[in-house]
Amino acid sequence: MTNLMNQKGNLKDVPEEQFSKYDVVDHLTSRVEIAAYLEAAKEENDPSLLAAVMEDIHQIEARQCKGDSQ
């Protein structure tokens, strides 16, 4: 990037980075991973974080039930 600045004098020609949405629900697949996720949230002692984690776990379980019934 420093090289670009030296050549161009600014960074306006550098493309903006693109990020995709990360959803933990897509990545926690085992009961061990889910339990570790919940335990980490409990250790933070933050009720809003714990509520968000519980919602994530609910979504994971709903996906697993849906997958089992197909």
Short mmCIF file of the C-alpha atoms (twelve columns), coordinates in Angstrom:
data_MODEL
# 
_entry.id   MODEL 
# 
loop_
_atom_site.group_PDB 
_atom_site.id 
_atom_site.type_symbol 
_atom_site.label_atom_id 
_atom_site.label_alt_id 
_atom_site.label_comp_id 
_atom_site.label_asym_id 
_atom_site.label_seq_id 
_atom_site.Cartn_x 
_atom_site.Cartn_y 
_atom_site.Cartn_z 
_atom_site.pdbx_PDB_model_num 
ATOM 1  C CA . MET A 1  0.000   0.000   0.000  1 
ATOM 2  C CA . THR A 2  2.893   2.352   0.720  1 
ATOM 3  C CA . ASN A 3  4.077   1.673   -2.804 1 
ATOM 4  C CA . LEU A 4  0.697   2.820   -4.154 1 
ATOM 5  C CA . MET A 5  0.910   6.027   -2.144 1 
ATOM 6  C CA . ASN A 6  4.367   6.786   -3.475 1 
ATOM 7  C CA . GLN A 7  3.287   6.223   -7.070 1 
ATOM 8  C CA . LYS A 8  -0.120  7.893   -6.987 1 
ATOM 9  C CA . GLY A 9  0.137   10.320  -4.098 1 
ATOM 10 C CA . ASN A 10 -3.183  9.122   -2.632 1 
ATOM 11 C CA . LEU A 11 -5.261  6.015   -2.133 1 
ATOM 12 C CA . LYS A 12 -8.338  6.955   -4.159 1 
ATOM 13 C CA . ASP A 13 -7.531  4.294   -6.767 1 
ATOM 14 C CA . VAL A 14 -7.307  1.477   -4.219 1 
ATOM 15 C CA . PRO A 15 -10.483 -0.622  -4.370 1 
ATOM 16 C CA . GLU A 16 -12.641 -0.632  -1.264 1 
ATOM 17 C CA . GLU A 17 -12.618 -3.926  0.643  1 
ATOM 18 C CA . GLN A 18 -15.787 -5.975  0.572  1 
ATOM 19 C CA . PHE A 19 -16.849 -8.119  3.508  1 
ATOM 20 C CA . SER A 20 -19.523 -10.753 3.656  1 
ATOM 21 C CA . LYS A 21 -21.845 -11.126 6.629  1 
ATOM 22 C CA . TYR A 22 -20.597 -13.601 9.231  1 
ATOM 23 C CA . ASP A 23 -23.323 -15.584 10.932 1 
ATOM 24 C CA . VAL A 24 -22.175 -17.851 13.747 1 
ATOM 25 C CA . VAL A 25 -25.244 -20.014 13.107 1 
ATOM 26 C CA . ASP A 26 -23.611 -21.141 9.855  1 
ATOM 27 C CA . HIS A 27 -20.453 -22.315 11.618 1 
ATOM 28 C CA . LEU A 28 -21.407 -24.005 14.887 1 
ATOM 29 C CA . THR A 29 -22.235 -27.588 13.994 1 
ATOM 30 C CA . SER A 30 -21.528 -29.781 17.010 1 
ATOM 31 C CA . ARG A 31 -22.963 -29.811 20.510 1 
ATOM 32 C CA . VAL A 32 -19.429 -29.288 21.866 1 
ATOM 33 C CA . GLU A 33 -18.987 -26.100 19.812 1 
ATOM 34 C CA . ILE A 34 -22.416 -24.828 20.840 1 
ATOM 35 C CA . ALA A 35 -21.715 -25.551 24.523 1 
ATOM 36 C CA . ALA A 36 -18.369 -23.726 24.316 1 
ATOM 37 C CA . TYR A 37 -20.074 -20.751 22.651 1 
ATOM 38 C CA . LEU A 38 -22.678 -20.606 25.417 1 
ATOM 39 C CA . GLU A 39 -20.052 -20.982 28.156 1 
ATOM 40 C CA . ALA A 40 -17.968 -18.139 26.697 1 
ATOM 41 C CA . ALA A 41 -21.041 -15.899 26.667 1 
ATOM 42 C CA . LYS A 42 -21.828 -16.753 30.292 1 
ATOM 43 C CA . GLU A 43 -18.272 -15.843 31.330 1 
ATOM 44 C CA . GLU A 44 -18.770 -12.317 29.954 1 
ATOM 45 C CA . ASN A 45 -21.569 -11.701 32.475 1 
ATOM 46 C CA . ASP A 46 -23.459 -9.592  29.911 1 
ATOM 47 C CA . PRO A 47 -27.219 -10.242 29.781 1 
ATOM 48 C CA . SER A 48 -27.633 -8.792  26.285 1 
ATOM 49 C CA . LEU A 49 -24.807 -10.953 24.932 1 
ATOM 50 C CA . LEU A 50 -26.283 -14.026 26.605 1 
ATOM 51 C CA . ALA A 51 -29.691 -13.244 25.075 1 
ATOM 52 C CA . ALA A 52 -28.122 -12.936 21.607 1 
ATOM 53 C CA . VAL A 53 -26.263 -16.229 22.058 1 
ATOM 54 C CA . MET A 54 -29.455 -17.961 23.193 1 
ATOM 55 C CA . GLU A 55 -31.186 -16.697 20.041 1 
ATOM 56 C CA . ASP A 56 -28.299 -18.028 17.929 1 
ATOM 57 C CA . ILE A 57 -28.601 -21.417 19.632 1 
ATOM 58 C CA . HIS A 58 -32.352 -21.413 19.035 1 
ATOM 59 C CA . GLN A 59 -31.707 -20.789 15.314 1 
ATOM 60 C CA . ILE A 60 -29.127 -23.586 15.202 1 
ATOM 61 C CA . GLU A 61 -31.546 -26.022 16.836 1 
ATOM 62 C CA . ALA A 62 -34.336 -24.991 14.460 1 
ATOM 63 C CA . ARG A 63 -32.067 -25.645 11.476 1 
ATOM 64 C CA . GLN A 64 -31.025 -29.009 12.879 1 
ATOM 65 C CA . CYS A 65 -34.654 -30.038 13.463 1 
ATOM 66 C CA . LYS A 66 -35.581 -28.910 9.969  1 
ATOM 67 C CA . GLY A 67 -32.683 -30.924 8.547  1 
ATOM 68 C CA . ASP A 68 -33.690 -34.018 10.525 1 
ATOM 69 C CA . SER A 69 -37.245 -33.905 9.202  1 
ATOM 70 C CA . GLN A 70 -36.231 -33.759 5.537  1 
# 
